[in-house]
Amino acid sequence: MSDTPNLRQAALDYHEYPKPGKLEIRATKPLANGRDLARAYSPGVAEACIEIKNDPAAAARYTSRANLVAVVTNGTAVLGLGNIGALASKPVMEGKAVLFKKFASIDCFDIEVDQSDPEKLADIVCALEPTFGAINLEDIKAPDCFTVERICRERMNIPVFHDDQHGTAIVVGAAAKNALFVAGKRFEDIKIVSTGGGAAGIACLNMLLKLGVKRENIWLCDIHGLVYEGRDVDMNPIKSEFAQRTDLRTLDDVIHDADLFLGLSGPGVLKPEMVQRMAKKPIIFALANPTPEILPDAVRAMAPDAIIATGRSDFPNQVNNVLCFPFIFRGALDVGATTINDEMQLACIDGIAELARASTSAEAAAAYKGEEMTFGGEYLIPKPFDPRLVAVVSSAVAKAAMDTGVAARPIDDLGAYREKLNGSVFKSALLMRPVFQAARQSPRRIVFAEGEDERVLRASQAMLEETNERPILIGRPEVIEMRIEKAGLNIKLGSDVDLVNPENDPRYRDYWESYHELRARSGVTPDLARAIMRTNTTAIGAVMVHREEADSLICGTFGEFSWHLNYITQILGGKNLHPVGALSMMILEDGPLFIADTQVHLHPTPEEIAEIAIGAARHVRRFGVEPKIAFCSQSQFGNKGDGTGGRLRGAIELLDRGNHDFCYEGEMNIDTALDAELRARILPGNRMEGAANVLVFAHADAASGVRNILKMKGGGLEVGPILMGMGNRAHIVSPSITARGLLNVSAIAGTPVAQYG
């Protein structure tokens, strides 16, 4: 039940509006005309049917089956609610389907079956095999769930996974692995006391056995006390496997010197005085929901060195199945696994555990703002919104499936597969791949003007992991070190990144003298040069590039674009280099769209517009995209004499006089640029085929407005802005940029000038 009336109503409103439920079905192919209908249904659909009849494996090519999971329940053991029946369980199953889609891009149907007989339920599930690529059993009471899963696994040739058992066990295994690492203990040495003899509890104990725990060191208790040899109350064969030969009978009897308490039972089961009798550095997983077996504060009052996990999101170390099931299914589906075996589950554990030990991602930090996420007792497992999970865990699962021979469709290149998975969560990953590849070819030194910004620090960490670039941070060392520690990063000043301390740097005299030499005849006195080199980090970074102590500057995480541009132009501009324009790549659902000039020229001249187009064409090709440039205006092919149309027509005339190897057309409205059929009606025989992918404007307000609308309302992800015309020696980002955005700009800056053009 929800904690407050307000939360209860908010939850009900969430489920009811704007349309009931949390799922809908969307077509993946157009159905716009008779031709589409003939292909999608009769007569064209028969061709796909015949192919599948001749080769059942072809279903993975011609249908959605290979990416389709069924979440099946009879509603007999819904978490926190008990046996509420199939219909009442539907909101939970819809929610599970949404999580599959959100975290792993897996399509899912929820199937609630009004059948309490486990063998009949298994028959129903088995009959669904032609529809689905995998089955997720959910919220079926013990011991029926064991029967259903066993029958389905024996009879079905697709993965069958009871998440309440194995999903919980996998996340517990990952958390336990890291907890023991922090505590300095080993699986084979620890004593475990567990409460809860249900499906999840038994599965967790079985998993811990696979990880090295000795069976004789496991003491299982349930509502009737200790499970011991000879007990006949509420026993079953699976529970009996953990029966101890002993005269002890209660939890209180067996808790002494326990290293790990594993609770999957109910509130208040573990008493504070019991914690006091556990081993040093006790590990307490109190996973009952919504109220755990013991609250963390009560544990710490008795054992300040305890390592604690719960099933709740308002305490550290939430053991949440969403860390597992989307990603283990993703890996299994992608290789056409016929089952999910022990090796795949252990690979999932290793992936989750290793990710927690790595530095935290910027995206997870943003989703859980204010929470400490440095590996240790308070951070044993990653957060569900860590976007790295899908690539790390799913690729490990896929490899394990292939290594154990259960993959019907093995993957040839696991590295490429991992990149593809990253591309599913990082919208920029695939388009940025050629840029990152170019950046890896030769190491470049990238100086960040705002080196104290957490986004810059996270981007620097990612640069060290993903490129050969050397970050240089401008900032106070004590501030940077404090923020590195708080963010849980692994950066070492001096060894990993270089540092410029504006308050005290041995190069200070060299810098102010260089700046003064450049600006002495522009009114800059020695005193002013000294002051600027103490306080203006953009100017410091630009001077470093000028002195060839850095290859490129990135600035702009705060402040006005024009302010930064002024100092960059002063120091790095010259006869051969001058700002041409700012180019932003907007990554949309149907591909990239480039926008220029968003910042540099408010009212560009025809000559400047032509330069913008030439620069944009050069930069767009760096992303593996062939430029098709549309000059956009309220005017359309000369139908208006005033406004921006005249300047755009002037730019086109200048380009026509040159010998350019890119497509351009205009001036035209934005819809005309993006709709080839509309453009053909308005100007038959125009020189552009298909939709434009670069929009060039004659007014910065228009370009910037389109960019911001695409970003805020169109779900577009911005890469850039890219400062054109400065030979890749400086880039000015926007204050809203993310750490991932900074990493992308650093890769752009990391391409050698000779390749950049």
N, C-alpha and C positions, 0 to 999 in steps of 0.2 A: 504494500500500500504506500502511496505517496505520503511524505512527511507532513505536508501542510495543505489546507484547502486550496490555497492559491496555486501551488504546484500541481495539485490534482486537476484543477480546471485547465491549467495551461497544457498539461499532458493530453487531456481530452480534446481540447481545441486543436492541438497539433495533429491529432489523429483524424479529426473531422474536417478541417478546413485546409486549403480552399476546395479540396475534394476528398471524400472519405478514403481512408486507408493510406498506405505508404508506397504502393506499387502501381505501375501501369505498364502496358505493353506498347512498344514503339517499333515501327517497321525499320529495317536496316537498308531497304532498297526503295527507290522511288516508285510510286504507283500513280503516275500523273496522266497517263493516256492509255489508249487501247493497246499500243505496242507493249507497254509495261505489263498490262493485265495479261496479255497473251503469253508473256514469259513467266510471270509469277504464278499464274494458275493455268487453266486449260488454254491451249494444248501444251505449252512449253514445259510445264511442271512434270509432265510424263517422262521427259528426258532424264531428269534428275532421279526420278523413281526407278527407272530402268537401270541406271548406273548403280544405284544402291542395291537393287535386287541381284545384280551380277557380282557386286563386290561390296559386302556390308561395310567395309572400312571406308568406303567412299562417303558415308554419311558425315564423316568429319569434314569433308570438302564442300558438300552441297547443302548441309543443314547446320543449325545452331547447336546440335547435340554435343559437340566436343567442348562447348563452353557453357553447358547448361547443367545445373545442379538442382536436385529436388531436396527440399527440407521437409522431412516427413515426421509426423508426430501423431499420437493419439491423445495427447493432453493429460496423461496420467501422472506426470511429475514435473509440472511447470515450476521453474525456479522461484522460490519464495511464495508460491501460491498453491502448490500441491496438485491434487487430481481435480482439475477444473473442467475437464472434458475437451473434446476436439475443437468445438466451435469457439469456446472462450480462449483457446490458446492461439487463435489466428493472429491477433496483433503481435504476439511474440515471434511467430514464424515469419510474418511479413517483415518484422524488424531484422530478423536474421538474414532474410533475402536482401534487404537494403545494405547490410554490412558486407555481404559478398560483393555486391556491385560497387560500393564505395571504396573498399580497400583493395580489391583485386580484379575489378572489371569482369566479374563472373555473373552471368545471368542466372536467375534462380526463380523457381516456382515453389511456393509454399503449398504443401498438401496435408490437410488435416483429415485423419481417418477415424471414423467412429467405430473402432474395433478394439476391444480389450483383450481378446485372445491372442497371445503372442505369435502362435504358429499361423493363425489366419492373417494377422497383420503382416507377417513375413511373406506370406503368399502374395498379398496385395503389392507389397513393395517390389518383390521379384518380377511381377508382371509389368512393372513400369520400365524395365531395362531398355526397351527400344527407344524410349523418349529421352533418356538422360545420359550424360557422361559420367555422373557420379551421384551418390546418395549420401545425404547428411541426415542421420537419425537424430532426433531431438526430443528431450523431455518425455521419455518413456520410463516408467517406474522399474526399479530393480525388484526381483531378478529378471523380469520379462525382457528388459533391454538386452541382456546377455543372450537370451534365446533368439530374439529377433535378429540381432547382429550376426550371430553364428550362422543361422540359416541363410541369411542374405549373402554373407561372405562366401559360403560354400557353393551357392547356386548361381551367383551373379559374376559376370566377367568385367565388372566395372568397380571402382573404389566404393566401398561402403564404410562409413566413418561415423561412429556414435560420438558426437562432440562432447556430450556431458561426461563421457568416460575419458576418451583419448585427448580431446582438446584441453580439458582441465589438467590431465596428467602431463601433457607436453609443457604447458606453461609453468606448472609446479616444478617439473624437472629442470627447466631453464632457471627458474628463480632459486631452486635448491642448489644447483651447480654453482651459481654465482655467490650465494650466501655462504656456502662452504668455503669458497675461495677467499671471501672477505674474512671469515672466521678462522681460517687456517686449519680446516678439518677436511677429512676425506670420507667419501661415501662408504668405503669398506669398514670404517672404524666407528661410525656413529650409531647411536641408539635412537630409534624413532618410536614415538607414541602417537597414535592416530585415533581420532574419534570420528565415527561415521562409517558404517559398513555398507553404504549404498554404492551405486555404480561408479560415481566419481571417486569416492574414497578408495575402493578396491583397485580401480584403474591407476590411481596415483601410486599406490603401493607396488603394484606390478611394474610400473615404470621405474620406480626407485630401485627395484631389484635389478632391472636391466642396466641401471647406471652404476651398480656395484654394491648396493646395500645388501647385507647378509640377512636372510630370512629370519634367522633366530634373533636378530636385533630389532625386529618389528613387533610392536605390541599394539594390537588393534582393539579398540573399545567401541561399543555402541550404546544405545539407550539402556541396555540390560547389563552393562558392565564389560569386563574383559572377555574377549573371545578366547576360550581355553578348551583344551581337549576334554571331551566328555560333556560339554554343554549341549543341551538339546532345545533351548529356548531361542526361537527366531534365528535358526541356523540354515545355511544352504551350502552346497558343495564349494562354491567360490569363497565364501566367508571362512569356511573350515580350513582352507589352505593356510590361513594365518593363525590358527589356534595354537596357543602356547601350552606346554606341559608344565603347569605351575599351580601352586595353591593361592596365588594372588587373584583378586577378583575385581578390583575397581581401578578407575583412572588414578585415584589418589595413591593406590598401592604401587603403581608401575611408573609414575612420573619421575621418580628419583633418578638423577643423573642423565635424564634424556637430553640429547643434543638437539633434536628437532621434534617440535610438536606440530602435527598436521591435523587441522580441524576442518571437517566438512560435515558439521552436525548442526548445532544450534547455539543461541546466545547464552553467555555466562557459563559455559561448560568448564572452561579452564579458570580456576580460582587463582588470585594473586599469590597466595601462599604456596601453591603448586609451582609457580614460576620460580620462586625462591629456591626450590629444591632441585631445579634442573641443573644441567652442567654449566660451566662457565661459557660465556658468549652463546647463550641459547638462541636457537632459531625458531621463531614462532610464526607459523602460517595459520592465522585464524580466519578462515575463508567463508564462514557462514554469512549469508546475506538475508536481510539487510543489516542485522546486528551480529557482529562476530562473536566467537567463543570467549574472547577477552578483548577489551579495548587497548590500543597501543599505550595510552597514558598509564594504565594500570600495570602493564608489563614493565615499562621503564621505571616506575616507582620501585619495583622489586629487583629489576636487572637492567641497570643503565646501559650495559653493553649488549643488550639483546638486539637481534636482527629480526624485523617484523614485516610481515606481509598480510594483507587482508584482501577481501573481494570488493572493497569499496573504493570509489574514485576520490574520496575526500581524505584519504590517507596515502602515504607513500607506498610504493610497491603493490599496486593493484594487480592481482592475478586475474586476468581477463582473457577469456577464450578467443577474443578477437585478435589477439597477438598470434594466434595459430591458424584457426580454420580457414580464413580466406587464402592464406599463403600456401598451406599444404595442399589445398585443392587446386590452386593455381598451378603449382608445379606438377601435380599428378595429372591434371587435364592436359597440360601442354605436351606431355610425352605420351599421352594415351595409356596411362598406367592402368593395369587390370586390377590392382589392389593398392591399399596403403599399408605397407609392411613395417616391421619394427625399424628397419634401417632408415626408412623415410622419416619416421617419427623421431628417431635419434638425431637425424640430420637437421630436422626442424628445431629441436632443442638446442643443438650447437649453434645454429644460425641466430636464434633469439638471444642466447647467452652472450655470444661474441659481439653482437651489435650493441648490447648494453655496455660492454667494456670499451667500445670505441667512443670517440667524442660525440656528443649529442648533435643532432641535426638542427639547423636554423628553423626549419619548418615545425619540428616538434617543440622547440623552445617558444616559438610564436604561439602555438596552439595551447601551451601550458605556461603562459607568461607568469613569472613570479615564482615558479617552482624551481628548486635546485635539482639539476639533472647531471650531477657528476657521479660516476660509478662509485659505488660503496654501499654501505648499509641502508641508506635512504633511497638508493637507485639501483636495484638489482636487475630489472628487466626494462626494455624500452617502453615508450609510450605508444599506444595504438596509432596515433597520428604521425608517427615517425615514417616518412615516405620511403625510407630505405628498406623497410621490412620486406616489401614485395620482391625486390631484386635479390636481397641477401638470402631470405628464407626459401623462396620458391625455387631459386636456382640450385640451392643445396638439396632440396627435396627431389627436383628433377634429376640431378646427378645420381642421388642414391637409388632412384627408381631404375635408371639405366644401368648402374653398377650391379644391381641385383637381378637384372633380367626381366623386370615386370613392365618395361616400357614398350608399348606397341609402336610408338612413333618417336624413336630416339632423336635427340637434337645433335646436329653435327658440330655446331660451334656454340659452346656454353657462354663464351664471352659475349658474342653477339646477342644471344638470348637474354643475358643479363642487361645489356644495353637497351634492348627492346622493352624489358620490364621497367627500367628506369624511365624510358620514354613514355610509359603509360601513366606515370605519376608526375614526372617533371616534363611539363609540356614543351619545354625548350630543348630537351635532351637530343632528339633526333636531328633537329635543324642545326643545333650547335655542334654536332659531331665533327663535321669537317673543320670547324674552327678550332676545336680542342685538339684534333689531330695535328693541325698546323702549329698550334702553340706548343705541342710536345716535342717538336722537331729540334728546337734550339731554345735553351734557357734564356729568359729575359727577366730583367729586374723591374718590378712594378712597384711604384711608390704610391702609398695611400695617404692623402693629405689629412684625412680624419681618422688617424690610426687608433684612437681611443674608442671609436664607435663599435658596439658589439657586433653589428652586421659586418663591419670590416674585418673584425677578428675571426668571425665564423667563415667569411669568404677566404681569409688567409689560410685557415685550417684546411678548407676544401682545396685550395690551390696546391698546397703541399701534398695532398692525397691524389689529386687528379691531373696535375700538370707538372712541368719542369720549371715553372716560374718561381722566382725568388721574391717574396713580399718584403717591402720596406715600409715600416710604419712610422709616421710622424706623430709623436705624442709623448706624454710624460710616462716614464717607465713604471713608476709605482702604480699609476692608474691603470695602465695596460695590463700589468701582472695581476692586479686585483680582479679585473674583469675577465681575464683568461681563466682564473681559478673559479670565479663565480659561474662562468658559462660551461665549465667542465671540459675545456679544450686542452689539447696536448701540445700547444705551441711553447717553444723555449726561445726566449729573446736571445739573440746573438747566434745561437746554433741553427735555429730554424728560420728566423726572420731577422732582418737588420732593423736598427732603430735610429731615429733622429729625434733627439730631445731638444725642443726649441728653447727650453730654459737653460740648458747647459750642454753644449755640444762642441767638441774640439774643432769642428769645421766652421764654426759660426763666423769667424773673421773672413774665411774664404768665401762664404756665401754672401755676406753683406757687401763685400768688395765686388763680387761678380755682379750682383744686382745693381750696385751703384754705377759700375762701368757701363752696364746696358742702358741705364736710365738717367745718367748724369745730366744730359742735355734735354731732359724732359721734366726738369724741376725737382728731381730727387736728390736731396742733400745726403751727405754721409750719415747724419743723425737719423734722417728718415729711413734710409736703407737699413741702419741697425735696428730701428724699431720694427720695421716690416719683417725682418728676418728673425725676430723674436716672437712675433705674434701672428703672422699670416702664413698658415701652413700650406695654402695653395701656392703662394709665391715661393716658399721654401722648396716644395716639390718640383715646381717648374724650374727653379735654379738648378736643382739636382739633375734634371733631364738635360738642361742646357750644358752643364759641366760634364755630361756623360757618366754620371754616377748612378743614373737610373735610365731605363729605356723608355718608360712611359709613366704618366701621372694619371691617377684616378681621383677625382674630387667631386664634391657636390652633394654629399649625404645630408648636408644642411646648407642653408643660404640660397641666394638667388643665382640663377644660371649666369646672368649677365655680369655679376660681380666676379665670379670665378673666371669667366671668359676674358674679362679685362686684363687680369694678371697673366693668363696664359698667352694672350696675344702680345702683351708687352714683352714677355721674356722669350717666348718660343716662336713668335711670328717673325716674318721677314719677307725677303724678296720671293722665295720659293714656297713659303708656307703662310697661309692665311685661312681663317675659318670660312668654310664654304657653306656649311649648313649642318643641322642636326637631323639625323635619320633614326627613326624608331621602327623596330620590327615588332609588329603586333601578331602574336600567335593565336589564331582563332580555331574554332572547331574544324573548319574546312581547309586550314592551311594558313601560311603567313601572309600578312599584308603590311607593306612598308609605307611609312608616312614621312614626308619631308616638306618644308623645313619647319620644324616645330619650335626652334629657339633663336637661331642666330640672326636672321634678317626679318624685321617686322614687315617691311614693304620691299621685297627684293626687286631689283631691276631685271630686265630681260637677260642681261649678261649674267647676273647672279643666279637667276632661275636655271639658265642653261648649265652653269657650273654645278648647281645642285643636282640636276638630272644626271650629268656625267659621273659625279661622285657617287650618287645613289646606285647607278648601274654597276659600277666597280665593286661597291661594297655588297650589294645583293648577291653577286656571284660567289662571294666567299661562303655563303650558306648553301651552295649547290642549287641555287634558284636562278633561272634565266629571267632577266628583268623585262617586264612589260610595263612601261611607264605611261601613266595617264596624267595629263595636266588638267587639274580640276578647278572649276570655276562655276559661278552662277550662269555665265555665258556658255553657249553651246555651239561650237563650230561657227563662230562669227556672228551669231544672231543678236549680240548686244555690243554696242560700241564702248560703253563706259565700264567702270568696275575693273576687276582684275583680268578680264579677258584679253585686253590689249597687250598687257605685259606678257601674258602667257603666249600669245600669238607671236610676239617679238622674240621670245625665247625659242620657239619652234623654228622660226625663220633662221635664227643663228645656228641651230643644230642642223638644219637642212643644208647649210653651206659647208658643214664639216663631213667627215667620213666616219660615222659612228656605227658600232656593231651591235647596237641594242635597239629594241623596238620602242617607239614612243608615238603618242597620238594626243590630239586635243585641239582646242580646249573643250572641255565637256563637263557635264554634271557627274556627280559621284555615281549615281545609279547607272548612267550610261557607261561609265568606266568599268563597272562590275558586271554588267549584263550585256553579253555579246549580241544576243538577239535584238535587244532594244537599240544597241548602237548600229547594227546593220540596217534597221528600219529608218533610223534618223540619217545615217550617212552610209549608204551602200558603197561597198568597195573600199572602206577605210582600211588603214594599213595594220590594224591590230587584230589578231585572232584570239578568241577566248577572253576571259576576264583579265583585267589589269591586276598586277600584284604590287605596283608601286604608285602611290598617289602623291603628286607634287602640287603644292598650293602656292599661290602668289601672295599669301598673307599668313603670317605666323599664327594669328589667332585662329584661323580656320584649321590649319594643320594640327595645332595643339588641341583644339576642341574635339576634332575627330578622334585623335589619339586617346583623349581622356574618356570620351563616350564609349569607345571600344573597350577600354580597360575597366570602367566602372559598371557599365550596363551590358556590354557584349561579352563579358567573361574573357576578354583578351589578356594575354600575358605579354608584357613589354620586355623586349631585349633592347637595351640602349638607355638613353640616346647615344648614338655614335657620332662623335665630332668629326665631320669630314673636312679634309683640307689641311690637317695639321700633321700629316705623315705618321699617324698613329702614335704621336708623342704625348697626347693628352686626351682625356675624355671626361666630360662633366655629366654626372648622373643626376637623377631627380631625387629629392628628399624622401620620396615614398618607396625608393628601391629596397628590395629585400636582399638578404645575404646571397641567395641563389642568383639574383640579378647582378650583384657585384661580381660573383664568380664568372658569370657569362661575359661581363664587360672586361674582366681581367683576361679572359681567354682571347677576346678580340684584341685587347692591347698587347697580348703576348705573341701575336704573329709578327715575325720580323718585318722590318720596313720594306725590304726588297720584295717580299711576297705580297705585301699589303698594297703597294702602289699609291 
